């Protein structure tokens, strides 16, 4: 989709602030959480407009409404600073747009997407494994688990990256990576890439200048979060 200002919606200061909080939290927020974070809930005309524009998805299945950015909402937030801030917001809106512009430039320079930068790291709900002394005395010691198919494919991805990258941490296009793994199931490679990006030293990003992408690049992209991603970097272990 075009990144011109022509397709950016006209929003009120409150609507923009709600979108900013949803972006930086990168998760579903209830109205109670929005009140704590932004000082107001997303209700009434503000909520209705953001939903109608396809920027926010509101869950009305419970008494307390909850809201989350859609893919279109993420796209607008990546481009919002290129439009004019609402006059009603005064200096606060102009300051916020300045911040969003500098955020965009910084992430573009680091080649990190907004979604990747703000994504939440989920804690393990099960907690740490029990200590050895807590295990039943009669329990048998299980043999080491065999590598899973997903783990095998992740190792294939790492091996292909090492062959293609000039140096550890260098960027490798996913199109070249897929050519190197042409005998490996694409869905398995996608699953391995999504698992790898959660590991230290691994980054998978979209190409900032989408006009430079070839049809081959677009076909090789992997969808992570709300974006198509085109390049892989794995730092030295």
C-alpha positions as CSV (number, residue, x, y, z in Angstrom):
1,X,0.0,0.0,0.0
2,X,1.2,3.5,-0.7
3,X,2.9,5.3,2.1
4,X,1.8,8.8,0.8
5,X,-0.1,11.0,3.2
6,X,-3.2,10.8,1.0
7,X,-4.4,7.6,2.6
8,X,-3.7,8.6,6.2
9,X,-7.0,9.2,8.0
10,X,-7.9,12.4,9.8
11,X,-7.8,11.7,13.5
12,X,-8.5,13.6,16.7
13,X,-5.8,14.0,19.4
14,X,-7.5,11.4,21.6
15,X,-7.7,8.9,18.8
16,X,-4.0,9.3,18.0
17,X,-3.1,9.0,21.7
18,X,-5.1,5.7,21.9
19,X,-3.3,4.4,18.8
20,X,0.1,5.3,20.2
21,X,-0.5,3.5,23.5
22,X,-1.8,0.4,21.7
23,X,1.3,0.5,19.5
24,X,3.9,0.9,22.3
25,X,2.1,-1.8,24.4
26,X,1.8,-4.1,21.4
27,X,-1.0,-6.1,23.0
28,X,-4.7,-6.1,23.7
29,X,-5.6,-3.4,26.3
30,X,-8.8,-3.1,28.3
31,X,-10.3,0.3,28.9
32,X,-9.2,0.1,32.5
33,X,-5.6,-0.4,31.3
34,X,-6.0,2.5,28.9
35,X,-7.2,4.7,31.7
36,X,-4.1,3.9,33.7
37,X,-1.7,4.4,30.8
38,X,-3.3,7.3,28.9
39,X,-5.8,8.8,31.3
40,X,-8.9,7.9,29.3
41,X,-10.9,4.9,27.9
42,X,-11.5,4.2,24.3
43,X,-15.3,4.5,24.0
44,X,-18.0,6.3,22.1
45,X,-17.3,8.1,18.9
46,X,-13.5,7.7,19.2
47,X,-13.8,3.9,19.4
48,X,-16.4,3.8,16.7
49,X,-14.3,5.7,14.2
50,X,-11.1,3.7,14.8
51,X,-13.0,0.5,14.4
52,X,-14.8,1.7,11.2
53,X,-11.4,2.8,9.8
54,X,-10.1,-0.7,10.5
55,X,-7.3,0.6,12.7
56,X,-8.5,-1.0,16.0
57,X,-10.3,-4.3,16.7
58,X,-12.5,-4.0,19.8
59,X,-13.6,-7.1,21.7
60,X,-17.1,-6.6,23.0
61,X,-17.6,-10.1,24.3
62,X,-17.0,-9.1,27.9
63,X,-18.3,-6.2,30.0
64,X,-14.9,-4.5,29.9
65,X,-14.1,-3.6,26.3
66,X,-10.6,-4.4,25.1
67,X,-8.8,-3.1,22.1
68,X,-5.9,-4.0,19.8
69,X,-4.2,-2.6,16.7
70,X,-5.0,-4.2,13.4
71,X,-2.5,-4.7,10.6
72,X,-3.9,-1.5,9.1
73,X,-3.5,0.2,12.5
74,X,0.2,-0.7,12.5
75,X,0.6,0.5,9.0
76,X,-0.9,3.9,9.8
77,X,1.2,4.2,13.0
78,X,4.4,3.6,10.9
79,X,3.4,6.5,8.6
80,X,1.4,8.8,10.8
81,X,4.3,11.3,11.3
82,X,4.3,12.0,7.6
83,X,0.9,13.7,7.9
84,X,-0.1,16.9,9.6
85,X,-0.8,16.8,13.4
86,X,-4.3,17.8,14.3
87,X,-4.6,21.5,15.2
88,X,-6.8,20.8,18.2
89,X,-3.9,19.0,19.8
90,X,-1.7,22.1,19.9
91,X,1.9,21.7,20.9
92,X,1.3,18.3,22.5
93,X,0.4,16.8,19.1
94,X,3.3,18.5,17.3
95,X,5.7,17.1,19.9
96,X,4.2,13.6,19.6
97,X,4.5,13.7,15.8
98,X,8.2,14.8,16.2
99,X,8.7,11.8,18.4
100,X,7.0,9.5,16.0
101,X,9.2,10.8,13.1
102,X,12.4,10.3,15.1
103,X,11.3,6.9,16.1
104,X,10.7,6.0,12.5
105,X,14.1,7.2,11.4
106,X,15.8,5.4,14.3
107,X,14.1,2.1,13.6
108,X,14.8,2.5,9.9
109,X,18.4,3.1,10.6
110,X,18.6,0.0,12.8
111,X,16.5,-2.0,10.3
112,X,14.0,-3.0,13.0
113,X,10.2,-2.9,12.4
114,X,7.9,-1.1,14.8
115,X,6.1,-4.4,15.7
116,X,9.4,-6.1,16.5
117,X,10.7,-3.2,18.5
118,X,7.6,-3.0,20.7
119,X,6.6,-6.7,20.8
120,X,5.9,-8.2,24.2
121,X,8.0,-11.1,25.5
122,X,5.5,-13.5,27.0
123,X,6.5,-15.1,30.3
124,X,6.2,-18.8,30.7
125,X,2.8,-19.3,32.5
126,X,4.0,-22.7,33.8
127,X,6.9,-21.1,35.7
128,X,10.3,-22.7,36.3
129,X,10.5,-26.5,36.2
130,X,10.5,-28.2,39.6
131,X,13.8,-28.8,41.4
132,X,15.2,-32.3,41.1
133,X,14.7,-33.0,44.8
134,X,11.0,-32.3,44.4
135,X,10.5,-35.1,41.8
136,X,8.9,-38.4,43.0
137,X,11.5,-40.9,44.2
138,X,10.1,-43.6,41.9
139,X,10.3,-41.5,38.8
140,X,12.4,-42.8,36.0
141,X,15.0,-40.7,34.3
142,X,13.8,-40.1,30.8
143,X,16.4,-40.3,27.9
144,X,17.3,-37.1,26.2
145,X,14.6,-36.0,23.7
146,X,15.4,-36.4,20.1
147,X,15.6,-33.1,18.1
148,X,12.2,-32.1,16.8
149,X,11.5,-31.5,13.2
150,X,11.2,-27.8,13.9
151,X,14.6,-27.8,15.5
152,X,16.1,-29.6,12.6
153,X,14.8,-27.1,10.2
154,X,16.0,-24.2,12.3
155,X,19.5,-25.7,12.2
156,X,19.2,-26.0,8.4
157,X,18.3,-22.3,8.3
158,X,21.3,-21.4,10.5
159,X,23.6,-23.6,8.3
160,X,22.3,-22.0,5.1
161,X,22.7,-18.5,6.6
162,X,26.4,-19.3,7.5
163,X,27.1,-20.3,3.9
164,X,25.4,-17.2,2.5
165,X,26.5,-14.5,4.9
166,X,29.8,-12.7,4.3
167,X,30.3,-12.2,8.1
168,X,28.2,-13.1,11.2
169,X,25.4,-10.5,11.5
170,X,25.4,-9.6,7.8
171,X,22.0,-9.4,6.1
172,X,20.9,-12.2,3.9
173,X,17.8,-11.9,1.7
174,X,15.1,-14.5,2.4
175,X,14.9,-15.1,-1.4
176,X,18.5,-16.3,-1.4
177,X,17.9,-18.3,1.8
178,X,14.9,-20.1,0.3
179,X,16.9,-20.9,-2.9
180,X,19.5,-22.6,-0.6
181,X,16.7,-24.5,1.1
182,X,14.7,-25.4,-2.0
183,X,14.3,-29.0,-0.9
184,X,12.8,-28.0,2.5
185,X,9.1,-27.6,3.0
186,X,8.3,-23.8,2.9
187,X,5.8,-24.0,5.8
188,X,8.5,-25.7,7.9
189,X,11.0,-22.9,7.0
190,X,8.5,-20.2,7.9
191,X,7.9,-21.9,11.3
192,X,11.6,-22.1,11.9
193,X,12.1,-18.4,11.0
194,X,9.4,-17.4,13.4
195,X,10.9,-19.5,16.2
196,X,14.5,-18.2,15.5
197,X,13.5,-14.5,15.6
198,X,12.7,-15.0,19.3
199,X,16.3,-16.1,20.0
200,X,19.2,-13.8,20.9
201,X,21.2,-12.4,18.0
202,X,18.6,-13.2,15.4
203,X,16.8,-10.5,13.5
204,X,14.3,-10.7,10.6
205,X,13.1,-7.5,9.2
206,X,11.2,-5.9,6.3
207,X,13.0,-3.9,3.7
208,X,12.4,-0.3,4.5
209,X,12.3,0.8,0.8
210,X,9.5,-1.4,-0.5
211,X,10.0,0.0,-4.0
212,X,13.4,-1.8,-4.2
213,X,11.8,-5.2,-3.7
214,X,11.6,-7.5,-6.6
215,X,8.8,-10.0,-7.3
216,X,11.2,-12.7,-6.0
217,X,11.8,-10.8,-2.8
218,X,8.1,-10.4,-2.2
219,X,7.4,-14.1,-2.9
220,X,10.1,-15.2,-0.4
221,X,8.8,-13.0,2.5
222,X,7.8,-14.5,5.8
223,X,4.9,-12.9,7.7
224,X,5.7,-12.2,11.3
225,X,3.3,-10.2,13.4
226,X,1.8,-7.6,11.1
227,X,4.5,-7.4,8.4
228,X,6.1,-9.2,5.5
229,X,9.8,-9.6,6.3
230,X,12.6,-10.0,3.7
231,X,16.0,-10.2,5.4
232,X,17.7,-12.3,8.0
233,X,20.7,-11.5,10.3
234,X,22.3,-14.0,12.8
235,X,25.0,-12.6,15.0
236,X,28.0,-14.6,16.2
237,X,27.2,-17.1,18.9
